[in-house]
Amino acid sequence: MTTAMFTAHVNRFADEPLDGLLDAWVHRTALPALPVQAVPARPAQPPTNAESA
């Protein structure tokens, strides 16, 4: 599969244009910067039934 085939396939099923995303992740040599946002902390272990009651 070529890059052109991959991008055509992805664009065929996308709900919106992915040119910017594909340009950043497929065509450039360096990875794009990921946006950093606050993410709420969550417990390392899921609560047990007793804790969630």
C-alpha positions as CSV (number, residue, x, y, z in Angstrom):
1,M,0.0,0.0,0.0
2,T,1.4,3.4,-0.9
3,T,0.9,6.6,1.0
4,A,-1.4,7.9,-1.7
5,M,-3.6,4.7,-1.4
6,F,-3.7,5.1,2.4
7,T,-4.7,8.8,2.3
8,A,-7.3,8.1,-0.4
9,H,-8.8,5.3,1.8
10,V,-8.8,7.4,4.9
11,N,-10.4,10.3,3.2
12,R,-13.0,8.1,1.7
13,F,-14.4,7.2,5.1
14,A,-13.8,10.5,7.0
15,D,-16.6,12.7,7.9
16,E,-14.4,15.8,7.5
17,P,-11.3,16.7,5.6
18,L,-8.2,15.2,7.1
19,D,-5.6,17.1,5.0
20,G,-4.0,18.9,7.9
21,L,-3.9,15.7,10.1
22,L,-2.4,13.6,7.3
23,D,0.1,16.3,6.3
24,A,1.3,16.5,9.9
25,W,1.5,12.8,10.6
26,V,2.2,11.2,7.3
27,H,4.1,13.6,5.1
28,R,6.4,15.4,7.5
29,T,9.5,13.9,9.0
30,A,9.1,15.2,12.6
31,L,6.1,14.3,14.8
32,P,3.7,17.2,15.4
33,A,3.5,18.7,18.9
34,L,0.5,17.3,20.9
35,P,-1.7,19.9,22.6
36,V,-1.4,19.7,26.3
37,Q,-4.6,20.1,28.3
38,A,-5.7,19.5,31.9
39,V,-6.9,16.0,32.4
40,P,-8.7,15.1,35.6
41,A,-6.9,12.5,37.7
42,R,-8.5,9.1,38.1
43,P,-7.7,6.4,40.6
44,A,-4.9,4.0,39.7
45,Q,-7.2,1.1,40.5
46,P,-11.0,1.0,39.8
47,P,-13.1,1.2,43.0
48,T,-14.4,-2.1,44.4
49,N,-18.1,-2.7,44.8
50,A,-17.9,-1.7,48.5
51,E,-16.2,1.6,47.6
52,S,-18.7,2.5,44.9
53,A,-21.8,1.8,46.9
